[in-house]
Amino acid sequence: MSNEIVIPEDVRERLKKPLGRLVRGFPENTSEIVRSVIRERTGRLVAVGDAVTKTLLSMGLRPDVCIVDGKIERKPVEHVVIEGAVELNCENRPGTISGQAYKTVVEALEMEGPVIVRVEGEEDLLGLVVMAEAPPGTLMLYGQPREGVVIVHINEEVRKLAQGLIEASSQR
């Protein structure tokens, strides 16, 4: 894998549409649905983004892996803190997936949780890495700005979609 994959505009446009089940609304309106989906999962729980991570923690739910950049809608927020969590750090420029970030996310997925991946830069596209590399049965949540939360059940179909998007991007 090269040092950095620049995600082209057409792929970023595709990613603006939810890649899983969109639960519309504010956290206070979506928490029961999210809680019931999380209870039914068979694998690990991964949160991508500060808002989703903070919401899960406020609900008393602790992700096995969370990927955060210290910002919500590009505005700085207080750092996510999870007692006993291992913290990994990486850099990732907006609109890209750096080789370092890719490896760090894979490492986090292989560790016993909780793990916080702190991204210097932007974490948005690292959900693709989770989708491509997490074992089937993993449940990933990420925020859909001003719409709600997206719930992605990782299975072989999702993995192939994400791997294809990453591969297509890396060949340009």
N, C-alpha and C positions, 0 to 999 in steps of 0.2 A: 504494500500500500504506500502511495506517495505521501509526502509530508503534509499536504493539505489538499482537500477536495473542495473546489469552489462549486457551490450548488447553483446551477444556471436558473435564470428567471422563470423559465417554463416549469421547472420542477418545483421551485418555490411557490408558484401560483397553484400548482396541484396540491401542495401541502397546506394551503390556506383552507382547503376543504377538510373536514374532520376525517381522520383515517380510522375511526372507530365509531362507537355510539356516542353521539352528542347528547348530553343531559343539559337542557337549557335552563338558565336561571342563575340567580345568586346562590352562594353556598347555603344560606339558610333555607332555600327552596329545594335544593338538590341533595341535601345531606342524607335523607332517608334512602333514596335510590342508591346513592354511592355506597352507603353503609351496607345495604343488602347485597350489592354486587361484590363488595370486598369480602363479606362473610362467606359467600359461595365459592370464592376462588380456590384453586387447588395448588397454585404456585406462589411465587414471591410477588410482592407489591413494590412497584417502582413509580415514583412521582417525578415528573419533569416540570420544573418551574417553581419559583418561590411561592406564588399564590396558592397553587395546588398543595404544595408541601405544608405550608402554614395552615391551610384549611383542614387537611387531614389531621395534623397534630392537634388543632383546636377541638376536633371531634374525638380525640383520644385514640386515634389510629396512627400507628407508627409505620412508615414505609421501610422496607428492607433496604432500598436504595433511593436516595433523592439526589437530583441533579439541579443545582441552583447557581444563579449568578449574582445574587444580592440586589436584584432589581425586579420590579413589577411594572410592566408597560414602560420600561426604560427609566423608571425613577428608582433611586436607591431606597432600599428598605433594610430594616434590621436583619442581621444574619440569622439564618435558621440554626437552632441549637437542639441537638438530640443527645441526651445524656448517654455516655458510653459509646457513642458512634465513632467509627474510624473515619478520618477525613482524608480525602485525596484531593489534590489540586491539579488543574490543567489550564491551558490557555486555548481559547477558540475565538477566532475573529468572526464578526457577524457575516452571515451568508456562506459560511464554510463549515467543514468538519476537519479539524486538524488531526494529523496522525497521532499527536500526543493525547488529544481529547478522546479519540476513538479507543486507543489502548487503555486509557484511564477508565472509561465506561465499561469496557470488557472486563478489566480487573475488578471493578466494583461489583459487577454482576456475578463474578466467581467467588466473592467473599461472603462470609456469614455477616448478616446485617446486625445492626444498622450501619450503613455507609452513607456519608455525605460527600458528593463530588462537587467541589467548589470550582466554578468556572470563572476565570478572568476573561471577560469578553462577553460572549452570548451563548446561552445553553439551548436555545430554541431547536436547532436542527439535530441535537444529540438524541432526541427521541427516535430518530431514524436508526441510530446505532443500537438503541435498546431493542427496537423492533427487529432488526437484522440479527442480533446476537443473543438475546435473552432466550432461555429455554422455553419450549412450549409450556403453556400453563401459567406463565407470568402474566400479571395484570399490570398494565401501565396506564397512568392517568396523566393528562396534561391539560392546560387551560386553553380554551378557545376564546381569544380576547373579546370581551363585551358580549359573549354568548353563553358560556357555561364551561362545563368540563367534558373532556373526551375520554372515554373508557375504551382501551384497546386490549382485547384478549389475544395474547401472542400465540399463534399457531403457525403451521408450516406455510399457509397461504400468506399470512401477514409477513412472515420472515422473507419469503420470496419477493413480495412486493417491495419491501424496504431494501433488500439486497440489490434488486434490479434498479431502483432509483439511485442508490449510491454508485453502483457500477456504471450506469449511464452517465452520471455526473462526472465520474473520475476519468471517463474516456474522452471528454471534450477538451 
